[in-house]
Amino acid sequence: MTSSTISLTRESAQREQRSRTWFILKRNPLVLIGAAVVIIWVLVAIFAPMIAPFAPLVQNVSERLQGPSSVHLWGTDELGRDVYSRVLYGARITIPAGVAVIIIGSIIGSAVGAVAGYLGGVSDEIIMRVTELFMAFPTIILAMAITAALGADIRNAIIALVIVWWPSYARLMRSLVMEVKHHDYVDAARCIGASDPYILVRSILPNCFAPAIVLTTLDIGNAILTFAGLSFLGLGPEPTSPEWGRMVAIGIDFFDQWWMWLFPGLAIASLVMAFNFIGDGLRDISDPRLRGTKS
């Protein structure tokens, strides 16, 4: 096969992939909506100091517990702090925390799972038994225990969530590597004398990333929700922090002042749903069963 033929085949495959992706996006517009919501929240987090009309920690007790108005769009809390400004600044805490948990957890879990799946045998058994030990406990319960042991702050909450999140990526990557490592191109790499690390990194892992990326996108929303849950329980940032989960917890104590818990709760819900929409769309795009379904 000539180089020109290979190039044409590659271009044809790329065009087919773009066509199939666009077809799935048209059939599932929620993906675009989710992407738009995530982009908006990311921009809000970046430009919060320019958008927020008030500083998030400034107290004005004379204006405490005021409802939404032209001055305070989303009302004020029990200390007279502007809820709208605090929700905007809260995006700078909750979004980076959720993303950091998934990035670190996925890297650790994928590395552990890839090594276990490639080595197999006794090494695989030991690694997976340790993984299953972590997965034996409910996520939020184990995260609560670890955070309580380490101390309640943002860093420790992130560490706790990383500890409980990496096993799911280890199991996924192990199963993918065990499937891919028996393909012919992997055997060909061994025949030409490629080392095990080279085969794992260059030949196997690139063919395992698509399902992991889908899981990562879905898990960002779950991590944000779990981080907010820890903050709600008092195991996250300090009480004065404008973190969404903590704001909801304080708002529950003033349930009649609905704006205190409604708006940070809606912020959490919108971001979690947006990442779920994106993850569902990526799963459809990467699903080989959808090939050839265009009409």
N, C-alpha and C positions, 0 to 999 in steps of 0.2 A: 504494500500500500504506500503510495507516494505521500510526500509531506503536504501537497496541495489537497489531496483527498482527505487526509486526516484533519486538515484545517477546516475544510467544508463540512465534514461530519461534526466537528466540534461546534462550529457556528450554527449548524442546524439544531443540535441538541440544546444550545443556549437559547435559540429562538423559541424552541418548543417549551423550554422551562419558563421563559418570560410569558409566553402565551398562556400556559397553564396557570401560572401565578395570577395573571390579570383576570382570567376567567373565574378563579376561586374568589378573588377579591370582589369582583362584581357580584358574585352570588352571595357573598357574606360581607355586606357593608359595615357590619359591626367592627370588623378589623380596623377599618379606616377611622371609625369613630373612636375606638380605643386608642389608636395611635395619636389622634388629635388631642384627646384628653391628657394622655401622658406628656405630650409635648407642651401643652398649656401649663401643666403643673410643674414641669421642669423649668420653664421660663419664669413662672411665679417664684420658684425657689431661688433662681439666680437673681432676679430683679426685685425681690421682696423689699429691700431697703428703699427702693425708688417708688414702689407701688403703695406700700402701707402708709396710711395717713398718720399713724401714731407708732411710737416705739412699743414693742411687745411687753416690756416689763414696767412701763411707767404707770403708776397708780394714781387714781383720782377718786378718793373715797366718796366725795360729794356727788359723784355721778355713778355710783355703784348700782348694779342690777337694773339699768335702764334698757328698755326694749329697743329694737331697731328704729333708727331715725335717720334724718339727713346728716347728722353729725357723726353718729356711730351706726354705720350701715347694718351691722349684725349685732348691735347692742353692746352692753358692757358686762363684765363678770362681777364677782363678789367684791373685788378690790377696785372696781372702776376702770379696769384695763379694757381696751378696745378688742372685742372678739374677732372682728374682721382682720385686724393687723396681726393678731396672735395666730390665726389660722394660716395666713400667708407666710409668716415666719416659721410656722410649724412644718411646712413643706421642706424647709432646709434641714430639719432633723429627721423626719420620718422617711423621706425618700432615700437619702444617702444611707441611712441605717439598713433599710430593707435591701437595697442594691448591694451593700457591702456584705451582708450576710450571705446572699446567694452567690456572689462572685467568689468569696473566700471558701464557702462551703462546697461549691461545685468544683473548684480547683482541687481541694483536698480530697473530696470524695472520688472525683474522676481519676486522680492519680492512684489512689489506693485500689479502686476497682479495676483499673487497667492492669496494674501489676498482678493482682490476684487472678484475673482472667487469663492473662498471658502465661503466668508461671504454672498455674494449676496445681494439682497434687496437695501435699501437706501445707504448703504456703497458702494456697487458696482456702483450704479448710480453716486454718488459724485466723486468717484475715476476716473471712466471712462470719465466723463465730463471734468475733469481737464486734463486727458490724451489727449482727443480729442482737447482740446484747444491748446496744444503744437503741435499736429499734423496738425493743420489748416494752419500752415505756412510752406513754402518750407524750407527744411533742411538747405541749404547753406545760405539763406536769414536770417533765425533766428540765425544761428551760427555767421554770420557777425555782426548782430546787438548786440548780447551778447558780442562778442569779442571786438567790438568797445567801448561798454559801460565799460567793465572791463579793457581794455587796451591791447595793442598788445604785447603778449609774449607767450611762449610755454605753460605755465601753464594755462593761461586764455583761450587759444585756445582749450586745452583739456577739460577744464570745460564747455566751450560753446558747444562742440560736445557731451559731456555726457548729457547735458541738452536736446539737441534735439534728442538724440538717444534712451533714455530709454523708450519713449512711445511705440515704436514698439515691444519691449520685453514685456511690460505690457499687450498689447493687445493679443499677442501670448500666453503668459502664462495663462492669464485669460481664454481664450477659451479652452486651454488644461485642466486646472483644473476643469472647469465647466463640461467637458466631463467625466473626470476620477472620479470625486467625487461621481458619481451615480453608480459606479461599486459595485459588491457584496462584494469584499474584504474590501472596505471602510465601507460598512454597518456592516460587521462583526467586524471591529475594533471598531465601535461605540457601538456595542452590548456588547463587553467585557469591556466597560468603559474607552476606550482610550480618552485622552483629544484632543481638537481641534488642538492645536499646534503639538501634536504628530502625529495625523492623517495626517495633512498637510505635515509635514516634512518627515515622515517615510513611509507613505502609498501612498500619492498622487504625490509629487514632483519627486521621483525617476522614475515614469512612464511618466514624462513630459519632461525629459531632452533631449531626442534624437532630436526632432524638433528644440529645442532651440540651441543645439550645431551646427546643420546644419546652422541655421540663423547666429550664431556667426561667423562661418568660412567665410560665404559669406560677412558678414558685415565688417570684418577686412579689406578686400580690399577696400570697399567703404569708410571706415573711413580714410584709408591712402590717398585715392584720395581726400577726402574732406579736410583733414588736409593740404595736398599739395595745394589745391585750396585756403584755407585761407592764407597760406604763399605766394602764388602767388599774392594775393591781398594786401599784406603788413600787414596782421593781424596775422601773426605767429611769428616765431623767429625774432631776430634782423637781419638787412640786411647783416651783415658780416657772419652770420651763414651758414654753408654748408648744408642747408636743401634743398631737391630736388625741391620743389615747388618754393622756393625763387630763386634758381639757374635758373630755367626755366624763371622766370619773368625777371631777369637781362639779360638773354640770348636773350630775345625778343627784348631788346633795341639794341642789336648788332646782328641783324638777319642774316647778311652776314657771321658772324662767327658761322656757324651752330653747331659746336661742343659744344658751350656753353649751348645751350638749348636741343640738341639732346640727349646727353648721360644721363643727369638727367631725361629727359622725358622718355627715354627707361627704366630707372631704375624703375620709378613709374609704367609704363605700365606692365613690367614683373612681378612685385610683385602683382599688382592688379589682373592680369590674373591668376597668380599661385593660389592665394587664391580662386578665382572663380572656377577654375578647381577642387580644393580640395572640396569646398562646394558642387559642382554638384555631385561629387562622393559619398560624405557622404549622400547626399539626396537620391541617388539611393540605397545605402546600407541599409538605414533605411526605405525605402519604402516597406511596406508589399505587395504591388501589384506585386513586382518582385519575390516574393517567388514562387518557383516551376517553374521558367522560364528556368531553366538549361536544356540543351539538350546535 
